[in-house]
Amino acid sequence: MREVKFDTLVSTVRDLCMDANYYIPDDVRQKIIEFRDKEESEVARNILDIILKNHEVSANEKMPICQDTGFAVFFIEMGEDVRITGGGFEEAIYEGVRQGYREGYLRKSIVDDPLFERKNTKDNTPPIIHLRLVPGDKIKIVFAPKGGGSE
């Protein structure tokens, strides 16, 4: 049985929330550069340059790439031989989201009851958690800030 501290899970989730909103993955950035260099249209090249400049500013200034920092969506594979100590698994995810969106100055736009009251939780919870239990003693967390425009 592998023990993972509650605080370790919280800080990991916090960092994922901020990093995913500040940085474009290297492979994606390289593809943008590749397509910009192949692009024949000057307008399209300029747009791709603006995207790259936006990423540069975002990464250097620790500001979100996009103002719509979205729903906090997690895809988690948790080993059956993992035990969270010092607190619960779900609460660690919630607290990590709270900290990440607060400390990262990310827009908090999630409502608690989307049908009736539509009251903003002011901490971007609740997150959407897709959890898969798998054999083993590891935890794999993928975070995707899903902008509301896609809904």
NORTAKA-V23933 format. One record per run of one state. SS is the DSSP state (H for helix, E for strand, C for the rest). FROM is the first residue (numbers start at 1). LEN is the number of residues. If there is no record, write none. Layout:
BEGIN
SS&FROM&LEN ; SS&FROM&LEN
END
This chain:
BEGIN
C&1&1 ; E&2&4 ; H&6&17 ; C&23&3 ; H&26&13 ; C&39&3 ; H&42&20 ; C&62&9 ; E&71&9 ; C&80&2 ; E&82&4 ; C&86&3 ; H&89&15 ; C&104&7 ; E&111&1 ; C&112&8 ; E&120&1 ; C&121&7 ; E&128&7 ; C&135&4 ; E&139&8 ; C&147&1 ; H&148&3 ; C&151&1
END
